[in-house]
Amino acid sequence: RRRVLDASQQLTEIINSCLESETSAEIPEPTGETEPADEEESALHFLWVDKFTPRRYMELLSDDYTNRCLLKWLKLWDTVVFGKEKAVKKAKPSAEAHPPFNQPKEQQNKWKTKVQLTEEILEAELDQYKRPKYKVALLCGPPGLGKTTLAHVIAKHAGYNAVEMNASDDRSPEVFKTRIEAATQMKSVLGANEKPNCLIIDEIDGAPAASINVLLNIIHRKDGEGEAAAGAGRRRRREGGLLLRPIICICNDQ
């Protein structure tokens, strides 16, 4: 019995010494290697600005009137971009079904909300190519208001691939024109579902006057340009045709 107790005590001492040596050798190594990496990852990839940024339209905290107007304007491009026909309004039959409440047009407009009036104005002003009259939306306000986030969320919500460029980075008009035409005339080829691009130009107030003129020329370009010569006309129209994609510009100083 004494031999068995001595042998068991030796075994327990050996086992304990082995376990202590293993834990002392293993524990400091992972803590020294992983903790700084985890801290760096959390500092780099999990900033509060990115972690809590709105992902969907319902998560936006900006002005609801601005959000609805921008979304309404972007949906006006559906006929040109996606080939969707405009939905027929169902409000007219219901209004005609109540003749006692029929009022003159001035009184009807008087009781409409600001959003309804803006939507009617946007819908009424479409050009001959079924595009909105105003080809560019301008978001202005102080830094940190959420203008860029709003543009990206609205573009994603409407089915576009948001392409962002900084107007103050591209100082030459040639580079500015090339980037605008590449974003508005090409599709996104990443992924199985190709989405049309929506160009977001940030810091448009920092762009030189020549770049602004380039943007205006692209906006006001007509479909009839280059139709004088039969062969060259088609090529010129292919290189620089109508603007068929929406552009959202962002600035701090209107």
trRosetta pair geometry for C-beta under 8 A, 3 or more apart (Angstrom, degrees):
i j d omega theta_ij theta_ji phi_ij phi_ji
1 4 5.7 -52 -150 34 33 112
1 5 6.5 32 153 -17 65 105
2 5 5.8 -54 -149 37 33 111
2 6 6.4 33 154 -18 66 106
3 6 5.8 -55 -147 38 31 111
3 7 6.2 29 155 -18 65 108
4 7 5.8 -57 -147 38 30 110
4 8 6.2 27 156 -17 65 108
5 8 5.8 -55 -143 38 30 108
5 9 6.3 30 157 -20 64 107
6 9 5.8 -56 -148 36 29 111
6 10 6.5 30 154 -19 63 105
7 10 5.8 -53 -150 35 32 111
7 11 6.4 32 153 -19 64 106
8 11 5.6 -53 -148 36 34 113
8 12 6.4 33 154 -18 66 104
9 12 5.8 -52 -146 36 32 109
9 13 6.4 34 154 -19 64 106
10 13 5.7 -57 -150 36 31 112
10 14 6.3 31 153 -19 66 106
11 14 5.7 -54 -148 36 32 111
11 15 6.2 30 155 -18 66 107
12 15 5.7 -54 -143 38 32 110
12 16 6.1 30 158 -18 66 108
13 16 5.9 -55 -143 39 28 108
13 17 6.2 27 158 -17 63 109
14 17 5.9 -59 -148 38 27 109
14 18 6.3 27 154 -19 64 107
15 18 5.8 -57 -149 36 30 111
15 19 6.3 27 155 -18 66 107
16 19 5.7 -54 -145 37 31 109
16 20 6.2 29 157 -18 66 107
17 20 5.8 -54 -144 37 30 110
17 21 6.3 28 157 -17 63 107
18 21 5.9 -59 -149 38 28 109
18 22 6.3 26 155 -18 65 108
19 22 5.8 -56 -147 37 31 110
19 23 6.2 23 159 -13 66 109
20 23 6.1 -57 -142 41 29 105
20 24 6.1 24 161 -14 65 111
21 24 6.0 -58 -141 42 27 107
21 25 6.1 21 160 -16 63 113
22 25 5.9 -64 -146 40 26 106
22 26 5.9 7 164 -8 67 117
23 26 6.1 -62 -132 44 27 99
23 27 5.6 23 176 -23 67 115
24 27 6.8 -43 -120 30 20 106
24 28 7.5 11 -180 -7 51 106
25 28 7.8 -78 -168 33 18 95
25 29 7.4 9 155 -17 55 118
26 29 6.2 -69 -159 31 35 111
26 30 7.2 13 165 -4 72 104
27 30 7.1 -69 -158 39 30 95
27 31 6.5 17 160 -9 67 116
28 31 5.9 -70 -148 45 34 108
28 32 5.8 29 162 -20 72 113
29 32 6.1 -64 -148 37 24 106
29 33 6.3 7 162 -8 63 114
30 33 5.8 -67 -141 45 33 102
30 34 5.3 2 176 -1 76 119
31 34 6.8 -60 -118 45 21 91
31 35 5.6 19 -173 -21 60 121
32 35 7.2 -38 -114 27 12 105
32 36 8.0 1 176 -1 44 106
33 36 7.7 -86 -179 36 21 95
33 37 7.0 4 151 -7 61 121
34 37 5.6 -68 -152 43 39 112
34 38 5.9 38 156 -23 77 107
35 38 5.8 -54 -145 35 30 109
35 39 6.4 29 157 -18 64 106
36 39 5.5 -56 -147 38 35 111
36 40 6.2 34 155 -20 68 104
37 40 5.7 -54 -147 36 31 109
37 41 6.3 30 154 -18 65 106
38 41 5.7 -54 -145 37 31 110
38 42 6.2 28 157 -16 65 107
39 42 5.9 -55 -145 39 30 108
39 43 6.2 26 156 -17 64 110
40 43 5.7 -60 -146 40 30 108
40 44 5.9 14 161 -10 68 114
41 44 6.0 -63 -137 44 27 100
41 45 5.4 -25 -176 26 68 116
41 46 7.3 48 136 -2 70 104
42 45 7.2 -63 -107 55 16 78
42 46 4.9 -42 -151 46 56 123
43 46 7.6 1 -30 52 10 79
43 47 7.7 37 -179 -73 39 77
44 47 7.8 -50 169 -37 15 94
45 50 7.6 -94 178 88 42 150
46 50 7.1 -132 -142 77 25 110
46 51 5.4 45 -168 -69 70 119
47 50 4.8 78 63 16 88 100
47 51 6.5 -164 88 -11 38 92
48 51 5.5 -56 -129 41 32 110
48 52 5.7 -6 -179 13 70 113
49 52 7.3 -72 -134 51 11 82
49 53 6.3 35 158 -59 55 102
50 53 5.8 -32 -140 -7 29 119
53 149 5.9 -144 -163 -124 104 126
54 59 3.8 169 -138 105 93 106
54 60 5.1 76 -159 -79 171 53
54 61 7.2 -167 -57 -3 129 79
54 146 7.9 50 13 -155 123 124
54 149 5.9 99 43 167 100 121
54 153 5.5 -9 109 -84 111 149
55 59 6.1 47 40 34 60 152
55 153 7.3 148 166 -114 14 103
56 59 5.0 94 59 3 75 105
56 153 6.9 100 172 -156 9 110
56 157 7.1 100 -160 -88 59 105
57 60 6.1 -34 -169 -5 43 115
57 67 7.3 129 -163 180 91 124
57 71 7.2 51 -132 -89 134 143
57 153 6.0 149 -86 153 53 109
57 154 7.1 80 -104 -95 98 55
57 157 4.5 62 -53 -101 115 152
59 153 7.7 -133 64 -137 94 147
60 67 5.5 139 105 -105 152 143
60 146 7.4 136 -154 156 87 141
60 149 7.7 160 -118 125 89 105
60 150 6.4 75 -136 -108 130 79
60 153 6.0 171 -71 97 111 159
61 146 7.0 179 65 -62 83 170
62 66 6.1 -69 137 72 111 124
62 67 6.0 137 84 -56 99 104
62 145 7.0 74 -116 155 111 82
62 146 4.7 -148 -66 87 116 134
62 149 7.9 160 -30 84 127 105
62 150 5.4 -30 22 -80 158 125
63 66 4.2 72 80 11 106 109
63 67 6.7 -178 91 -12 54 85
64 67 5.5 -53 -145 37 35 114
64 68 6.2 31 158 -17 68 106
65 68 6.1 -57 -147 38 28 107
65 69 6.3 25 157 -17 63 110
65 114 6.4 -5 -133 99 132 120
65 115 5.9 -135 -128 -78 80 96
65 118 7.9 101 -173 16 95 155
66 69 5.9 -58 -144 38 29 109
66 70 6.2 25 161 -16 65 108
66 139 7.7 89 -177 -124 125 97
66 150 7.4 -16 124 -162 113 156
67 70 6.2 -61 -149 38 26 106
67 71 6.3 20 157 -14 64 111
67 150 6.6 -123 -100 -147 80 112
67 154 7.1 -166 -153 -81 71 115
68 71 5.8 -58 -144 41 30 109
68 72 6.0 32 156 -22 66 108
68 115 5.5 5 99 -142 146 123
68 119 7.9 -55 145 -66 106 109
69 72 5.7 -53 -144 36 29 112
69 73 6.3 29 156 -18 63 106
69 115 7.2 -131 -62 -131 83 77
69 118 5.4 -44 -109 138 108 145
69 119 7.7 -132 -110 -68 65 69
69 122 7.5 164 -155 -47 77 145
70 73 5.8 -54 -148 37 31 111
70 74 6.3 28 154 -18 65 108
70 137 5.9 103 -127 -179 86 158
70 139 7.4 14 -93 -75 137 111
70 150 6.8 80 58 154 166 112
70 151 7.7 -105 -180 -99 147 58
70 154 5.3 -46 121 -130 116 167
70 248 7.6 48 -155 -118 116 125
71 74 5.7 -56 -145 38 32 110
71 75 6.2 31 156 -20 66 107
71 154 5.4 -134 -82 -143 76 107
71 157 6.8 -38 -120 94 114 131
71 158 6.7 -179 -146 -64 75 111
72 75 5.8 -56 -146 36 29 109
72 76 6.9 42 151 -32 60 97
72 118 7.5 122 68 118 153 98
72 119 5.3 -107 -155 -112 157 88
72 122 5.7 109 128 75 114 160
73 76 5.7 -45 -160 15 35 117
73 122 5.8 -112 -88 -147 72 141
73 132 6.1 41 -159 -104 80 166
73 134 7.3 -45 -145 78 125 108
73 137 5.6 122 108 -77 153 127
73 246 7.7 124 131 -136 91 136
74 77 6.2 -48 -173 19 45 111
74 137 7.7 -51 -60 -17 83 148
74 154 5.9 150 -4 153 158 109
74 155 7.0 -140 -143 -95 151 54
74 158 4.6 -105 129 -66 125 168
74 160 7.6 -101 -173 -10 123 135
74 198 7.3 9 -141 -126 118 142
74 246 5.7 -52 -125 -38 74 179
75 78 5.6 -5 -173 -27 59 115
75 158 6.0 -139 -74 -129 69 116
76 79 7.8 -34 173 13 48 98
76 122 6.2 -127 -57 155 145 107
76 123 7.1 -157 -105 -98 115 56
76 126 7.1 -153 -174 -94 117 105
76 131 7.7 87 132 -169 100 41
76 132 4.5 79 109 -65 140 106
77 80 5.5 -64 -166 49 66 105
77 81 4.9 40 144 -9 98 119
77 131 6.8 20 -112 -135 73 75
77 132 6.8 -56 -63 -9 75 104
77 245 7.5 65 -170 -145 146 32
77 246 5.0 -109 -43 -47 159 109
78 81 6.3 -66 -124 51 24 95
78 82 4.9 -33 -162 40 68 115
78 84 4.4 -36 152 53 110 117
78 86 7.8 130 75 -87 112 62
78 158 8.0 -125 -73 -174 95 103
79 82 7.6 -25 -66 58 8 73
79 83 7.1 29 -166 -133 40 17
79 84 6.1 -95 -86 71 47 60
79 85 6.7 55 -112 -112 94 30
79 86 6.2 -26 -66 -47 121 84
79 130 4.6 -81 104 146 138 132
80 129 6.7 51 -101 141 122 94
80 130 5.8 172 -58 93 90 96
80 131 5.4 21 -41 -83 152 83
80 244 5.5 -149 156 -154 119 85
81 160 7.9 -29 168 -90 157 100
81 196 5.1 -144 -169 60 113 169
81 244 6.7 147 -85 158 69 86
81 245 6.7 86 -100 -106 115 61
81 246 7.8 -49 -52 -13 142 90
82 159 7.0 34 -75 100 137 147
82 196 7.5 -127 -66 5 72 134
89 92 6.0 87 103 -13 106 97
90 93 6.7 -42 -170 31 61 104
90 94 7.1 54 142 -11 75 109
91 94 5.9 -66 -158 43 42 110
91 95 6.1 41 151 -24 75 109
92 95 5.7 -59 -148 35 32 110
92 96 6.4 26 158 -16 68 106
93 96 5.7 -59 -146 39 34 107
93 97 6.3 41 154 -32 66 104
94 97 5.6 -48 -149 23 33 118
94 98 7.5 10 160 -1 60 103
95 98 6.8 -74 -163 42 33 94
95 101 7.9 -113 -157 93 68 109
95 102 7.6 98 162 -95 88 79
96 99 7.5 15 -175 -72 50 72
96 102 8.0 36 -119 -82 46 117
98 101 4.5 6 129 29 115 114
98 102 7.4 167 103 -39 69 73
99 102 5.4 -29 -157 -7 48 119
103 107 4.2 -87 152 84 127 127
103 108 5.4 158 79 -55 104 81
104 107 5.0 89 62 11 81 101
104 108 7.1 -146 98 -7 40 89
105 108 5.5 -54 -146 36 35 113
105 109 6.3 32 158 -16 68 105
106 109 6.1 -57 -150 39 29 107
106 110 6.5 40 149 -34 62 105
107 110 5.3 -46 -151 21 36 121
107 111 7.1 18 160 -8 64 101
108 111 6.6 -69 -160 39 31 96
108 112 6.9 39 147 -36 65 105
109 112 5.5 -47 -150 16 41 120
109 117 6.8 78 -159 -101 90 107
112 116 4.3 -115 -177 86 105 129
112 117 5.3 126 112 -53 122 86
112 120 7.9 -3 166 -5 159 137
113 116 4.8 97 54 6 78 101
113 117 7.1 -145 93 -3 42 87
114 117 6.0 -56 -149 38 31 110
114 118 6.3 30 154 -18 65 108
115 118 5.8 -57 -148 38 30 110
115 119 6.3 31 155 -20 66 107
116 119 5.8 -54 -146 36 31 111
116 120 6.4 30 155 -18 64 105
117 120 5.8 -55 -149 36 31 110
117 121 6.4 31 153 -19 65 105
118 121 5.7 -54 -148 36 33 111
118 122 6.3 32 154 -19 66 106
119 122 5.7 -54 -146 37 32 110
119 123 6.3 27 157 -16 66 108
120 123 5.9 -56 -144 39 30 108
120 124 6.2 30 158 -24 65 109
121 124 5.9 -57 -145 33 28 110
121 125 6.5 5 165 -4 63 113
122 125 6.6 -74 -148 43 25 96
122 132 6.7 -25 -169 -134 86 114
123 126 7.3 -24 -178 -32 40 107
125 132 6.9 46 101 -166 86 66
125 133 3.6 -51 149 -9 106 136
125 134 7.4 44 112 -10 130 82
126 130 5.8 3 171 -142 127 40
126 131 6.7 153 -158 73 79 28
126 132 6.3 -59 -107 -105 68 33
126 133 6.5 -112 -87 -41 18 77
127 130 7.4 -81 71 -11 63 14
127 131 5.3 -10 41 59 106 83
127 132 7.7 30 -1 104 89 15
127 133 6.0 130 -46 -97 86 58
129 223 7.0 142 -76 -39 133 133
129 242 6.3 -164 -153 -160 172 158
131 135 6.7 16 150 -99 127 88
131 242 7.9 -168 -28 167 149 123
131 243 7.7 104 -153 89 164 83
131 244 7.5 -120 -88 -119 129 52
132 135 6.6 160 79 -85 91 41
134 137 7.2 89 126 -76 114 59
135 219 4.7 171 66 -147 141 97
135 243 5.7 57 -163 98 142 140
135 246 7.5 -166 -177 -128 61 55
135 247 6.6 34 140 32 84 103
136 215 7.6 49 -76 165 154 116
136 219 6.2 -57 -24 -105 112 135
136 246 8.0 141 -107 -170 40 66
136 247 4.7 -31 -111 83 85 104
136 248 7.4 159 -164 -98 67 23
136 249 5.7 25 176 -6 115 112
137 246 7.3 13 2 -179 105 110
137 247 7.5 176 27 95 67 54
137 248 4.9 -18 67 -117 102 74
137 249 7.0 179 87 28 48 70
138 204 7.5 -99 -128 56 95 149
138 248 8.0 168 -83 -165 25 56
138 249 5.0 -19 -108 73 70 103
138 250 7.8 164 -159 -85 54 25
138 251 6.8 -15 -168 17 98 108
138 254 7.5 101 144 -126 128 92
139 147 4.4 155 131 -153 128 109
139 150 6.7 166 -132 77 158 128
139 151 6.5 -131 6 -59 151 108
139 248 6.6 20 -5 178 110 100
139 249 7.2 179 26 90 69 49
139 250 5.0 -17 69 -109 101 73
139 251 7.6 154 84 26 54 60
140 147 7.6 44 -86 -109 8 148
140 250 7.6 160 -81 -161 45 47
140 251 5.0 -16 -106 73 89 86
140 252 7.0 108 -157 -156 76 7
140 253 7.4 -69 -155 89 116 8
140 254 4.2 56 -176 -72 169 96
141 145 4.2 -40 119 27 130 168
141 147 5.8 168 47 -59 108 120
141 252 7.2 -60 85 -131 30 51
142 145 5.6 115 67 -41 67 113
142 252 6.4 47 -126 -149 32 93
143 252 6.1 -16 -50 -106 77 124
146 149 4.6 -57 -162 50 76 118
146 150 5.5 87 135 -32 87 97
147 150 5.7 -55 -150 33 27 113
147 151 6.6 26 154 -18 63 105
147 250 4.8 134 134 -141 127 116
148 151 5.7 -53 -149 34 33 111
148 152 6.4 28 155 -15 66 106
148 164 7.4 45 -154 -125 108 138
148 200 7.1 101 -140 163 74 139
148 202 6.1 12 -96 -101 113 122
148 250 6.0 22 -74 -113 72 172
149 152 6.0 -58 -148 39 31 107
149 153 6.1 24 159 -15 67 111
150 153 6.0 -60 -142 40 27 106
150 154 6.0 23 162 -16 65 111
151 154 6.1 -58 -143 39 25 108
151 155 6.2 24 159 -19 62 111
151 162 7.0 123 130 -138 85 129
151 200 4.7 116 142 -122 139 128
151 248 4.7 169 -137 118 119 150
151 250 6.5 -92 -30 -60 147 121
152 155 5.9 -57 -146 38 27 110
152 156 6.3 23 158 -15 64 109
152 162 4.8 66 -128 -157 70 178
152 164 7.5 -27 -81 -59 103 122
152 200 6.9 -36 -69 -45 69 165
153 156 5.9 -57 -147 40 29 108
153 157 6.1 31 154 -22 65 110
154 157 5.6 -55 -144 37 30 113
154 158 6.3 19 159 -12 65 110
154 248 7.9 122 75 -80 126 159
155 158 6.1 -63 -146 41 27 103
155 160 4.3 -75 -177 72 85 118
155 161 7.6 -37 149 93 115 9
155 162 4.2 112 91 -79 147 98
155 198 4.1 -155 -137 67 119 147
155 200 7.0 -96 -36 -51 151 115
155 248 7.3 -118 -61 2 114 141
156 159 7.9 69 -180 -52 30 14
156 160 6.9 -94 -77 62 28 68
156 162 6.3 -50 -50 -22 81 114
158 198 7.5 80 72 -57 120 151
159 195 6.4 -158 162 -143 67 110
159 196 7.8 44 121 40 88 90
160 195 6.0 139 -156 159 27 114
160 196 5.8 -55 -124 85 79 77
160 197 6.6 64 -173 -174 99 16
160 198 3.7 51 150 -18 154 114
160 246 7.5 -82 -87 47 160 111
161 188 4.0 36 26 -30 174 148
161 195 4.1 132 -33 89 99 115
161 196 6.9 -177 21 90 90 26
161 197 5.2 -49 73 -101 94 57
161 198 7.0 162 68 16 40 76
162 197 7.8 104 -124 -158 10 67
162 198 5.5 -33 -103 68 57 98
162 200 5.7 12 -168 -10 97 125
163 183 4.5 -168 102 -142 149 115
163 188 8.0 -166 -61 -74 108 105
163 197 4.7 2 -7 -160 126 117
163 198 6.9 164 22 72 78 43
163 199 5.4 -33 74 -105 102 58
163 200 6.8 168 81 21 45 78
164 200 4.5 -28 -103 74 72 109
164 201 8.0 166 -155 -82 55 23
164 202 6.2 25 -170 -16 101 113
165 169 7.6 -123 177 49 76 118
165 170 7.1 -7 171 -3 116 129
165 179 5.5 124 -124 151 161 136
165 180 7.9 -120 49 -74 156 62
165 183 7.0 -119 -20 -45 127 153
165 199 7.1 -19 16 -164 108 94
165 200 7.3 153 24 82 60 58
165 201 5.8 -20 72 -111 89 65
165 202 7.2 -172 91 22 37 80
166 169 4.2 71 87 -3 109 112
166 170 7.3 142 86 0 66 83
166 201 7.8 126 -120 -164 16 58
166 202 5.1 -35 -107 70 66 100
166 203 5.5 23 -160 39 83 118
167 170 6.8 -70 -151 48 35 90
167 176 7.2 46 -141 -127 73 116
167 201 5.2 54 -51 177 107 103
167 202 6.8 -162 3 79 83 43
167 203 5.3 -153 47 90 89 75
167 204 4.8 82 6 -105 158 47
167 206 6.0 145 92 70 94 82
167 207 3.7 -58 159 -62 119 112
167 211 6.5 147 -166 132 100 147
167 249 7.9 25 -36 -142 141 97
168 171 7.7 12 -177 -77 42 76
168 203 4.4 -49 -9 123 112 134
168 206 3.3 -4 -84 109 114 133
168 207 6.4 -113 -73 -65 52 55
170 175 4.6 -143 -159 108 110 113
170 176 4.7 151 120 -76 124 73
170 179 6.2 -128 -71 8 169 145
170 211 7.2 128 103 -115 93 141
171 175 7.8 42 53 51 44 126
171 208 6.4 64 -161 -11 72 121
171 211 7.7 -114 -163 -44 30 133
172 175 4.6 80 71 12 100 103
172 176 6.7 -165 93 -9 50 89
173 176 5.3 -58 -145 40 35 117
173 177 6.1 36 158 -22 70 105
173 208 7.5 -90 -61 76 87 114
173 210 4.3 -89 -61 135 128 109
173 211 5.2 -155 -103 -80 72 60
173 213 7.5 -19 -127 64 135 94
173 214 4.9 161 -162 -42 100 137
174 177 5.9 -54 -148 35 28 108
174 178 6.4 28 154 -19 63 107
175 178 5.6 -54 -146 36 32 113
175 179 6.3 29 158 -17 66 107
176 179 6.2 -59 -149 37 26 106
176 180 6.5 23 155 -17 62 109
176 207 7.2 98 -121 -148 145 121
176 211 4.3 -122 -151 -132 178 104
176 214 5.6 119 100 74 116 151
176 215 7.6 -69 151 -50 119 88
177 180 5.9 -58 -147 37 30 109
177 181 6.2 22 160 -13 67 109
177 214 4.7 -109 -74 -172 97 134
177 218 7.3 171 -136 -54 82 123
178 181 6.1 -60 -146 41 27 105
178 182 6.1 26 157 -20 64 110
179 182 5.7 -53 -142 37 30 111
179 183 6.3 24 160 -15 64 109
180 183 6.0 -63 -149 39 27 105
180 184 6.1 3 163 -2 67 116
180 199 6.6 60 -139 -154 67 164
180 201 7.9 -3 -98 -77 98 125
180 214 7.4 157 20 131 147 109
180 215 6.7 -172 -101 -103 162 75
180 218 6.0 -113 128 -46 139 174
180 247 7.7 7 -148 -108 103 135
181 184 6.2 -66 -134 48 28 97
181 185 5.5 -1 176 3 68 124
181 218 7.2 -142 -73 -119 81 133
181 240 6.9 -63 -118 -105 133 80
182 185 6.8 -67 -123 47 17 93
182 186 5.7 -13 -176 7 58 126
183 186 7.1 -59 -114 44 13 92
183 197 5.2 -141 180 137 71 150
183 199 4.4 98 125 -93 134 110
183 245 7.4 -147 126 100 74 152
184 197 6.6 -124 -95 83 31 116
184 199 5.7 -45 -65 -26 87 132
184 218 7.6 120 43 172 159 133
184 243 6.2 -33 169 -145 148 77
184 244 7.1 135 167 55 95 62
184 245 4.1 -165 -146 48 78 125
184 247 7.1 -32 -86 -67 124 102
185 241 7.9 117 -111 42 117 94
185 244 7.9 82 -102 45 60 101
185 245 7.6 -130 -56 -3 36 128
186 197 6.9 39 79 -7 65 136
187 194 4.8 33 157 176 130 120
187 195 7.2 158 -166 76 88 30
187 196 6.1 -62 -117 -101 82 50
187 197 7.0 -167 -127 -21 33 90
188 191 7.5 13 130 38 108 101
188 194 5.8 169 74 -154 70 68
188 195 5.1 0 41 56 125 76
188 196 7.6 -178 6 -111 91 6
188 197 6.2 131 -40 -69 91 85
189 194 6.4 -6 -103 -111 42 107
191 194 7.5 167 81 -75 84 44
196 245 6.2 -160 166 -113 112 106
197 245 5.8 16 80 -159 79 150
198 245 6.6 -159 -103 176 43 99
198 246 5.3 -6 -135 71 92 98
198 247 7.8 178 -173 -90 63 29
198 248 6.8 30 160 -1 103 108
199 245 6.4 88 -6 121 98 119
199 246 7.4 -167 35 100 73 52
199 247 4.7 -17 73 -114 107 77
199 248 7.2 176 93 28 55 65
200 247 7.9 168 -83 -162 27 55
200 248 4.9 -15 -111 70 71 103
200 249 8.0 164 -162 -87 48 26
200 250 6.8 23 -180 -13 90 115
201 204 5.2 68 120 -76 110 103
201 207 8.0 -8 167 -44 124 141
201 215 7.8 -28 -43 -110 175 140
201 247 6.5 14 -5 -176 111 101
201 248 7.2 177 24 88 69 49
201 249 4.8 -18 67 -111 105 72
201 250 6.9 -177 90 22 53 74
202 250 4.8 -16 -119 61 59 120
203 206 4.4 -12 161 22 104 119
203 207 7.4 133 120 -35 75 79
203 250 7.0 -3 -28 91 35 88
203 251 6.8 89 -139 -110 25 62
203 252 7.7 0 -114 -5 66 95
204 207 5.6 -32 -161 3 50 120
204 212 7.8 97 178 -96 94 92
204 249 4.2 10 -32 -170 156 112
204 250 6.5 135 -3 60 98 41
204 251 4.9 -75 55 -65 87 105
205 251 3.9 101 -26 -149 105 118
205 252 6.2 -103 35 44 144 70
205 253 4.9 132 -164 58 164 88
205 254 7.8 -98 -82 -85 129 16
207 211 4.2 -105 176 83 113 133
207 212 5.8 136 105 -52 117 81
207 215 8.0 56 124 -16 160 133
208 211 5.2 98 60 7 73 100
208 212 7.3 -134 104 -3 41 89
209 212 5.5 -54 -150 36 39 114
209 213 6.4 41 151 -21 68 102
210 213 5.7 -51 -151 34 33 112
210 214 6.6 39 148 -22 63 101
211 214 5.4 -47 -151 31 37 116
211 215 6.6 39 150 -18 65 101
212 215 5.6 -52 -152 36 35 113
212 216 6.4 35 150 -18 66 105
213 216 5.5 -52 -145 38 34 112
213 217 6.3 38 154 -22 66 103
214 217 5.8 -53 -149 33 30 112
214 218 6.6 29 152 -17 63 104
215 218 5.8 -55 -152 35 32 110
215 219 6.4 32 151 -20 66 107
215 247 7.8 180 -158 149 108 163
216 219 5.5 -54 -147 35 34 113
216 220 6.1 9 163 1 69 112
217 220 6.4 -66 -136 50 26 93
217 221 6.5 55 155 -61 60 90
218 221 5.8 -27 -154 -16 30 120
218 240 7.7 -108 -116 -160 78 104
218 243 5.7 94 152 -75 83 120
219 243 5.9 -23 -117 -6 39 160
219 247 7.7 -97 -88 35 100 140
221 225 6.3 -62 -170 -3 86 146
221 240 6.4 -121 -145 153 155 96
221 241 7.2 139 128 151 131 23
221 242 6.3 -171 98 -111 101 39
221 243 6.3 119 44 -24 108 89
222 225 5.3 127 70 -31 81 91
222 242 7.7 -20 -179 -91 18 84
223 237 7.3 42 -165 -137 61 117
223 241 6.8 26 -121 -167 67 87
223 242 5.2 -12 -79 -55 86 113
224 227 5.2 -66 -167 7 65 131
225 236 6.6 -113 126 130 89 118
225 237 6.8 149 79 -91 78 75
225 240 7.4 -45 97 99 140 98
226 229 7.5 -52 -178 46 66 81
226 232 6.7 -121 -169 125 98 78
226 233 4.3 149 140 -139 77 60
226 234 7.8 -153 129 -14 116 16
226 235 7.6 -122 172 68 140 60
226 236 3.1 -158 -128 84 155 133
226 237 5.3 -157 73 -47 129 75
227 233 4.5 81 -112 -155 31 140
227 237 7.5 46 -66 -55 77 124
228 232 8.0 -20 72 77 80 108
228 233 6.3 169 42 -78 46 114
229 232 4.0 28 88 43 130 105
229 233 5.2 176 73 -32 59 88
230 233 6.1 -52 -139 24 12 115
230 234 7.4 7 160 -14 50 101
231 234 6.5 -60 -163 29 31 104
231 235 6.9 21 150 -10 65 109
232 235 5.6 -59 -152 40 41 111
232 236 6.0 38 153 -19 73 108
233 236 5.9 -58 -146 38 29 108
233 237 6.2 27 156 -18 65 107
234 237 5.7 -57 -147 37 30 110
234 238 6.3 32 153 -21 64 105
235 238 5.7 -54 -151 34 32 111
235 239 6.4 27 154 -17 66 106
236 239 5.7 -53 -144 37 33 108
236 240 6.7 -36 175 44 66 87
237 240 7.5 -92 -141 70 22 50
237 241 4.8 50 178 -91 69 96
238 241 6.6 6 -100 -37 16 112
241 244 7.6 6 103 -18 107 111
243 247 7.6 -48 -176 -16 131 116
251 254 6.4 130 93 -87 122 46
